[in-house]
Amino acid sequence: MAKADPEREERRRQQREIADSLKSSGALDEIFARIDAGEPLTGHEGLLKGMLKASLERGLDVELSDHVGYERGDPDASMFPNSRNGSFPKTVATEIGDIELAIPRDRQGTFSPMLVPTGVRRLDGLDAMIISLYAGGMTIRDIAHHLASTVGTELSHETISKIVDAVSDEVLAWQQRPLDALYPVVYLDAIIVKVRDGGHVRNKAAHIAVGVDFDGIKHVLGIWVQSTEGAKFWASVCAELANRGVRDVLIVCCDGLTGFPEAIAATWPQATVQTCVVHLIRASMRFVNYGDRKAVAAALKPIYTAANDDGALIELEAFAQTPLGRKYPSTVKAFRDAWERFVPFLAFPPALRRVIYTTNSIESLNYQLRKVTKNRGHFPNDAAVVKLLWLAICNIEDKRARERAKERGLPPAQRRASGRLVEGQITTNWKQALEQLVLAYPDRLDPYL
């Protein structure tokens, strides 16, 4: 029998105790009677809104009592220097809709409530809901319509934008956080997004870097929107990573990005730049007819599974002489053009090859991010792209963590929740790969052992 999640059981116990206490005290009898009589629980005239209004106003009254020094109706109120001075109306947006509150005030004008602070027109829960909807891929317009149609709260586009923009400082802190001195492997990949640039909307590449630390744990190092072409852009990215503490990178796996090898060499001259083999295979089969794809893929396998670069070259030349090789010269050309960046991983043993063979882990992340960005016509600027992608990564990882928490205690065969997408994921067979890295790069890894 599956073991229950202790945290979940504790939450259930606490909620059950509160519910039983309220029912046994008779406090909910009138609520139940009104529900039985047909009054709605939710919606514009729902009982929940009335209960929340009563709770907030009672809390505000308690705060004012503490501030002025006496309870409402106290016969000695005139002896206190400050006193109550009625109330004023205030509309507060919440997760269940707009609430009309009577905010109490004092005669000296010094009362500043904590429960509903001065100037605040939304409770924190609504802000969290809006940010979550935004991270899930909804546009500002979609969120405004969703709130109006579900909870009856109408917020302007400017207000929703301000709520979302409030996380910009967190994004900036994340993008500038200190990094480890060494990342044995770094993966780079990109997704294409539409961004307004001046008076035009054009496609830009949002590049995501994932680093594998010394313990084999993957981390999203940063997100950069390519505003310039080639080496200049990558030089700035590498300089930023170095400024954040990255002193050395052993292997960088990417998809043949223009100018990247030169930028890497300028920052980390000893780093090996490895073209993602899966990207290379896809590029080489771009012009292959659908009926020949399976045969061509099988014919290419001996090239990237060869024992060394000499063996791979022999296999490539052999393929070039076959009927398929002569039919698709572009396939042969793709391998020859990428040869210098393709062959480095052939010098490594199998366990390490599997780690640097492909950027699949980051591609899985990008697949999820594309689902978030597909609803967008375009982004107003590069910063908006980084903000949404960061929020989406947090949202995806949080959702998966909640799903795993629900299955905690179940036998492995019964678990269906997905593991970590990228952030915090442990690289498969990392111990074997690290052992081979130590043998290949003893001088650079020994200081970290």
N, C-alpha and C positions, 0 to 999 in steps of 0.2 A: 504493500500500500504506500502511495506517495507521501512523503513528509511535507507537512504544511510549512509555508513561509512564516517564520516567527514574527517578522515585522508586519506582515499582512494580518496575521492572527491578532496581534496586539491592537492594530487599528480597528479591526472588527469588534474586538472586545470593548474598547473604549466607546465606539459609536453605539454599540448595543446597550452599554450601561447608561449612556446619556439618553438614548431613546426610551429605555425602560423607565428611567427616573422621571422623564417628562410625562410619559403616559400614566404612570402610577400616581403622580402628583395632581393629575387632572388639568395640568396647564394647557394641554392640547385638545381638551374636550370641545371647546368652542370652535377651534379650527376644524376639527373633524366634522362637527355638526354643519359648519358652513360649506365644507367640501361636499358632504352628503346632500346638502340642499342645492347643489349645482354651481356654487361659486368657483371660478377658475383658480387654479393654484399658480399658474404662470400667465404671461401675457401682460397687456397694458393695465388691466384691472385685477391682476392676480394677487392672491393672498401673500405670496412671497415678497412682493414689493412693499406691502403694508407692514409685514413683519420686519423687513430690513429697515424701513423708515422708523418704526418704533424703537428698534434696537439702537440705531445710530443716534436718534434724538435723545434717548435715555443716556447713552454714553456721553454725549455732548453736555447734557445737563449735569452729570456727575463731575465732568471736568470743570464746568463753571463753578460748581459748589466748592471744589477744592481751591479755585482761584480766588473767589471772593471771601471764602472762609465760613460760609454758613449754608444750610440746606434751604431749598425752596419752602416758603411758609414759616420759616423760623421767626418767632415773635421778637427776637433780639436783633433782627437784621439791621435796624437803624443804628446800632452801635458799631457797626463795621465801617471802615473808611470807604470801601468800594461796595457797589450794590448791583443787583441785576437790573437790566434795562430792556426788557422785552426780547424780541427776536427779529430776524429778517429772513426773507425767503431765499432759498438757493437750490438750484437744480444740479444734481450730481449724477453723472453717467456711471452705471455699474454693469456688471456682467448680465444682469437680469433686466436691464432697461433703465430709463431715467427715473430718479427718485426726487420728489419735491420735499426738501427739508426746511425746518424752521431752525435756523442757527441762533442760539442764544448769544446775547452780548451783555457787556457790563457798562456801567456809566462812565468809567474812566477811559474806556476804549483800549484797555491793555490785555484783554483776553485773546489768546491765540490758541485755538483748539488743536490738539494733536490728532484726534480721530479723523476729522475732515479739515485739514489745514487751510488757512486763509489763502485764497487764490486758486486752490485745487478744485477742479470741476469734474474729476474722474477718480474713482477708486483704483488702487493699484492693480486689482484683478483684471480690470478692463484693459489697462495698458498691456499687461502680460498676454491677454487674449489677442490683442491687435498685433503685437510683435510675433506671436506664434502663427497667426494667419498669414502675415507677411512672409515669414520664413518658409511657410508651406507653398509659396508661389503665388498667392493672391495679390493683385495689384491694389493700389490705394482706392481706386474706384470700386473694385470688387468688395473690398473690406467695408467701405461705406454702405454699399447696398446690402451686404450680409448683416451688418449690425442693425440697419433700419428694418429689415424684413424679419429678423429673428427675435431681437430683444427690444425693438422699438426705440433704439437710441440713434439719433441722427447727429453725426459728427461731420464737420467740414473736411475737405481734402487737406487743407492746411493743418488742421489739428492732428489728423492721422499721420501726416508727414512728419510733424514735430515729434510725435510719440516714437515713430520709427527712427528718426534722426537722433533720438536720445541715446541710442546704443552706439553711436559713432565713436564716442570716447573709448568704449570697451573694445571696439574693433581696432582702433588705433593702438591701444595698449597691447592687444594680442599681436598685431602685426609688427610691433617694435619690441616684443619681449626678448630677453636674453636667451640664447641657444647654447647647446653643448659645444665643446671645442672640437669634437670629432663626430662625424656621421659616416660610418663605413660605406653606406649605400644611400644615394639620393635618387628618387624618381621624379621625372618632370613630364607633365602632360598638360593639355589645354582643351578648353571648350570655346566655341565661337559664340559671341553675344553681340547684339546690336546696341551701339552706343551713339548718342547724339554728339557730334563733334562740330562745333560752330553751327552753321546752318544746315548741316547734312547729317544723316544717320548712316553709319558705316559699320561693317563687321570688324570686331576686334577680338583678339585671342586673350582669354583670361587663363593665365598659366598658374598651375597649382604645383607646389613642391612638397613632396613627402619624403622625410628623412627617416632612416632606420638607425636608431641609436645603438650604443655598444651592447645593450641588453637585448637587442633584436626587436624593440618596440617601435612601432611606426608613429610618426607625428607629422601633422600638417605644419610645415615651416612658414608658409606664407602664400599669399595670392597676389598676383601682379597682372595688371591689364596692359597689354603691349601697345604702347602709344608711339613707339618708334620702331624701326625695322632692324633686325639682325643684331650684330655685335654690340652696338651702342646700348640697346635695351638690356641685353644679357649681362653686359659689363656692370650696369647699374644694379641689377639684381644680385650678382655675385658680390659686389662691393657692400651691399646692404647686409647680406648674410654674414660676411666677414666682420662688419662693424658690430653685428649682434653677437659675435663670439665664435663663429665657426672658423677654426684655424686649419682644418684639413678635411678633405673628402676623398675617399679612396676610389669609388666608382660612381659615375653619374649615368643613369639610364634614361634616355630620352628618345624622341622620334625623329631624329635628324634635323633638329632645329637650326635654322640658318644663323651662323655667327656664334653659336654656343661653344663649340670646341675652343675657339680663340679666346673667348671671355673666360672660360674655365681655366685655360692655361695661364692667363694673366693674373688670376687670383689664387688658384691652387695648381701650381705648375706640375705637380706629380699625380694629379687626378687622372683616372682613365675614363674617357667618354665612350659609352657603349650605346649603340643604336638598339632600340627595342626590336627584338627579332620578330615579334608578332606584327608590329607596324611595318617592318620591312617586307614580310610575306604579303601583307595586304597590298602594299604599294606595288609589289612585283606582279600581283595578280589583277591589277586594276583593269587591264584590257583583255583578260582571259575570258573566253565564252563560258557561260554557265555550265554547259555540258562537259567542258574540259577541266573545270576547276578541281574536282576531286583527284583526277589523274595528275595534274600539275602539282598540286599540294603534296601528293605522295612522292613525286619525282624530286621535289625540293628538299624533302626531309633529310636525305643523306648529306646535304650541304651543311645544314646547321647542327647536325648531330655528329659531324666528323670528329676524329680524335684531335686534330690540330688544324691550323690554318692551311698547311700544305695539302692535307687531305681534303679540306673543304674546297680548295681551288681545283683540285683534280675532279671532284664531283661536279663543280660548276661547269667546267669545260666539257665534261662528259654529257651533262644535261644539254649544253648548247648545241651538241652534235645530234641530239635525238630529234625525231620529227616534231615533238612538242616544243623543243628549244628553238628550232628553225621557224616554227609557226608563230611563236611569241618571243621575238627578239627583245621586246621591251622588258620581259621578265628577267632575262639575263643581264640587260643593261642596269636594271634597278639594283641588282646585287653588286655588279662591278662598280657602280657609282658610290655605293655605300661601303665598299669593302674595308677601307681603313677603320671605320667605326663599327663594322660588323664583327671582325675577327677577334677583338680582344678577349671576349668571354670564352673563346675556344681554348685559351691557355689555362683555364681553370678546371678543377675536378667537377664531377656531376652535381654534387650537393650545392656548390656555389653557383654553378651555371643556372640552376633552377631559381635561385634568388634574383639574379640579374637578367634572366632570359626575357622578361617582359615587364611592362608597366601595368599589368592587369589589375593590380590592387587599386591603383589610382584611377584606372579606367572605370572600375566599378563605382568609385565615388563620382566620377564625372557623369556616368550614366544617370545616377540619382539626381545630380545637380541639373542636368538637362531637363529632367521632368519638372523641376522647379522653375526654370527660366523660360520654358516654352510658351507659357501664357503671356509673356511680356512682349509688347510690341518693340520697345527699345528702352534703354536706360538713359537717364538724363546726363550722367557723367560716369567717369571711371570709378569714383568713390562709391557710387550706388551699387555698382557691380560687386565690388569687394565686400560691401556691407551685406548684401543679400546672400552671397555665397557663404560667408562666415556664419550668418544666422542659420542658413539651411544645413550646414555641416553640424552645428550644435543641435539643431532640431532633429535631424536624422539619428544622430548618436543617442540623444535623450530618449527618443521613441524606441529604439532598439533596446536600450538599457531597461526601460519599463517592461518591455515584452519578456526580456530574460528574467527580470525579477519575479514576474508572475509564474514562471516555470521553475523557479529555484526549488530544489528538493525532489524534482521528478527524475526518474531514471533517464539516462542519456537517450535511450531509444524513443522516449516519448516527448522529447523537447523539439519544438518546431521553430522557436524564435531564432532570428538571425544573429550572428555574432557581430562584433564591432566592424564597422564599415572600413575605417582606416585608422582614425585617431585611437591610439592605445592598443591597436591590434599587434599580436606577437607574430613575427615572421616564422613561417613553417621551417622546421629543421635548422633553426638558427645556430644551435650549438655546433653542428657539423660544419655549417658554412663559416662560422667565426674561426673554427680551428684551421680551416683551409686559408682564410684570410690572414691569420697570424703567420702561417708558413709562407704566404706570398708577400706579405708586407711586414716583416718582423720589426724593422727599425721604426716604423710609424705606429705600430700597435702595442709594442712592448711597454711604452710609458703608461698605457691605460689598463694594463693587466693587473 
